Amino acid sequence: MARVLILDDDPNIQRLLEELVLSMGHAYASSRKLADGLSMVKQDDYDLILLDLDFPTGNGLDILPELIRLPSSPEVIIITGIGNTTGAEIAFKFGAWDYIRKPFLLEEVSFHITRALKYRKEKTNLKPPVVLKRQHIIGESESILMCLEDIAKSAATDISVLITGETGTGKELFARAIHQNSHRSEKEFVIVDCGALPETLVESILFGHEKGAFTGADNRKEGIIAQADGGTLFFDEIGELDPMIQKKLLRTLQEHSLRTVGGRKELPVDFRLVAATNRDLDEMVHENTFREDLLFRIRGIEIRLPPLRQRTEDVPLIAFKKIQQIGARFGLETKGVSAEFMEILRKYDWPGNVRELIHVLEHSIANAGPDPTLVPKHLPPHYRTMLFERDNTDLAECDAISATDACFITDGKLARWADYRFQTEKSYLHALLSECNGSWENACRLSGFGKSRFYELLKKHNLSLEKQSVSPPACFASQNY
Ligand SMILES: Nc1ncnc2c1ncn2[C@@H]1O[C@H](COP(=O)(O)OP(=O)(O)OP(=O)(O)O)[C@@H](O)[C@H]1O
């Protein structure tokens, strides 16, 4: 018998679902309030949660990440009358089992309940989960926690993993974490930097060669791939790989064997491939510079590492830890950090991501000399200049917005309240979109909106998350919407 929690504010639907769950031989608890539901799951374990989205006090999607991450990791089925593609996309991204639209057939709901509970049973019969070794990965943001979950999933299998993300986001660090958490951890983690392979020797370096295979091949030599036998092979910057080598690598992945340069036999080899890139491999496939069949092979699981500017809550965590480590390396006392210094770190965009942050901290600590606390003047000068310039631009934009604040008066007449409110909301969203760098996480953090509320507002004003510039809000008393 499973324990099912029903969260729906409609008493009729709630009763219907309660009867269905009972008739299926399971126990239920239910609530019509989102907040009560949240405290119930904190007190008791549930196997399955049937979650409505549209509550008078908020949207079920807002609590979905918290539900999925509960220690009992319940399955969640969304049952909603306000179903739309964006909502479904968000729900699936956070790991909901399914998304059912009202009105629904009871058979449909019962089918999904059976499937979700069957899956859960199989899942709980598996070996107890081991604690993930984070391997120096710092960060507690939602997006990093999701990447760590992907690491745990990947590590439990032998499937190929593709890690994508901008430079310095930690692709190599995450690749190592997959290796360290896998059954291959006792064997080698071998790195191939595809961007640094000399063109003429690449095949021999990767696959090895036989004695006399080419001029200068005085002895047989094992290749890098064979060195990873039993372990993990990390292909960094796989997008740089020559097309001829792509073909040979694909064959090795398919056949679990390789042929050395000048060799006659296929030699068995057993490794797990983790590849990384900051290039758009789909685009490269489109341009015929990367093989589609190889991309299909290497993208068994894809882990997309978010840029640091989309998870600014991680900046202080990384900074404090790195300041400690750098201090220890320089043989110095750990330096304190002033609020102003940290504020600048949080505000900066970090195009070079964590690597750049570490460099800036190293520079600042060296600059600080014996000073016990890091303050803005210890930063490399061009960072301060850049922020100074950006702040000035922000101020100019604020001026442009406040200059139009008087827009509730047009042609000497007071605007309608509804029009004024609509336009103010729209202006705010424009400013928010220009600040959030295309990230809904940033937008929600800056504004305090929940995710679903944010998307609802974008839809209402026909806006999209793509980066836009702030256009000064027009006066609105005479406009039609
Ligand atoms: N989440 C993190 N916590 C702590 N350190 C991190 C984190 N992410 C990255 N780093 C550190 O940042 C530096 C760059 O990381 P890494 O080399 O893994 O990035 P990358 O994405 O592989 O970069 P590139 O694409 O340029 O090769 C390393 O010193 C790494 O230890």
The ligand as an ORCA input file, in Angstrom:
! r2SCAN-3c Opt
* xyz 0 1
  N      31.505     24.860     -8.801
  C      32.823     25.022     -8.604
  N      33.311     24.977     -7.354
  C      34.624     25.161     -7.133
  N      35.535     25.371     -8.102
  C      35.102     25.410     -9.363
  C      33.725     25.228     -9.677
  N      33.585     25.313    -11.008
  C      34.804     25.531    -11.504
  N      35.726     25.585    -10.531
  C      37.167     25.848    -10.693
  O      37.280     26.750    -11.800
  C      38.404     26.418    -12.606
  C      37.938     26.091    -14.010
  O      37.197     24.890    -13.974
  P      37.267     23.821    -15.183
  O      38.637     23.758    -15.755
  O      36.652     22.568    -14.706
  O      36.316     24.594    -16.218
  P      35.969     24.199    -17.729
  O      34.523     24.443    -17.879
  O      36.481     22.824    -18.016
  O      36.770     25.296    -18.531
  P      37.278     25.258    -20.078
  O      36.060     25.130    -20.940
  O      37.926     26.581    -20.248
  O      38.208     24.106    -20.203
  C      39.071     25.242    -11.923
  O      40.081     25.752    -11.060
  C      37.958     24.619    -11.104
  O      38.468     23.938     -9.989
*
